[in-house]
Amino acid sequence: VFVALFSDFFLTNRLFYARDMAGLEIPLRKHVVSLMKEGHLPLWTEAYGNGQPVLANPKNAVFYPSTWLYLILPFSIAFKFHFLFHAIMAWLGLYMLGLSFRLSKEASFLGATSYLLGGFYLSSIEFYNHIAAFCWLPWLLLSFRSRTPRALRTLLSLIVLWSLVLLAGAPHFIPLSALFVFLAVVIAGDKKRERLCVALLTFGIAIFLSAIQLFPAFELLKGKSRDPGETLRW
């Protein structure tokens, strides 16, 4: 149903035009990929803004896994796969999360489908980074509902999921995800202290693994101003 709803996007060469996709997302991705294909990390570009940091800008999502698909797949396929993959993962994560609350399969299906076809998600479908960051929150919550929060499998899953949220290029979803995880710990029936420790530990390890993206971004943030009278310092 989702693919049919957006068949012009997924099955033809048409694109969303009115917002960011045509004017920002596609040119930006193409430029970042062209810099990566030169054989080095895309640290800087002079193509716009009298010179801009590339890796340090979280929106470029240089180390997010789907970015590297552009190196092996045609651009249009990798670009559209990014949206389709994350839509499927968002639906599946919410469906599994519903089942974890002992909802019926029908109720879980309805909840996940209502989210995917609801205004909140559909109004964000054109934002490359939002779609990526959205889809991992249900999986985070699902992992925190594990009966064995200290199990190696759970710890590794949480580290990977936190890292994906950190690298997705939508920084405002990091505190949002942390808030929902905290609420999940609060309402957990048992092992609340253990779950909180696991949350802090796995988040800290994910920060360490994502440092190559985060530290340049923090450095860029210190020198950035929205005041048109100031220049971007690097």
Stockholm file with secondary structure:
# STOCKHOLM 1.0

chainA/1-234         VFVALFSDFFLTNRLFYARDMAGLEIPLRKHVVSLMKEGHLPLWTEAYGNGQPVLANPKNAVFYPSTWLYLILPFSIAFKFHFLFHAIMAWLGLYMLGLSFRLSKEASFLGATSYLLGGFYLSSIEFYNHIAAFCWLPWLLLSFRSRTPRALRTLLSLIVLWSLVLLAGAPHFIPLSALFVFLAVVIAGDKKRERLCVALLTFGIAIFLSAIQLFPAFELLKGKSRDPGETLRW
#=GR chainA/1-234 SS CHHHHTHHHHSSSCCCCSSHIIIIIHHHHHHHHHHHTTTSCCCEECSSTTSEESTTSGGGCTTSHHHHHTTTSCHHHHHHHHHHHHHHHHHHHHHHHHHHTTCCHHHHHHHHHHHHTSHHHHTTTTCHHHHHHHHHHHHHHHHHTCSCTTSHHHHHHHHHHHHHHHHSSCTTHHHHHHHHHHHHHHTCSSCHHHHHHHHHHHHHHHHHHTHHHHHHHHHHHHTCCCCTTSCCCC
#=GC SS_cons         CHHHHTHHHHSSSCCCCSSHIIIIIHHHHHHHHHHHTTTSCCCEECSSTTSEESTTSGGGCTTSHHHHHTTTSCHHHHHHHHHHHHHHHHHHHHHHHHHHTTCCHHHHHHHHHHHHTSHHHHTTTTCHHHHHHHHHHHHHHHHHTCSCTTSHHHHHHHHHHHHHHHHSSCTTHHHHHHHHHHHHHHTCSSCHHHHHHHHHHHHHHHHHHTHHHHHHHHHHHHTCCCCTTSCCCC
//
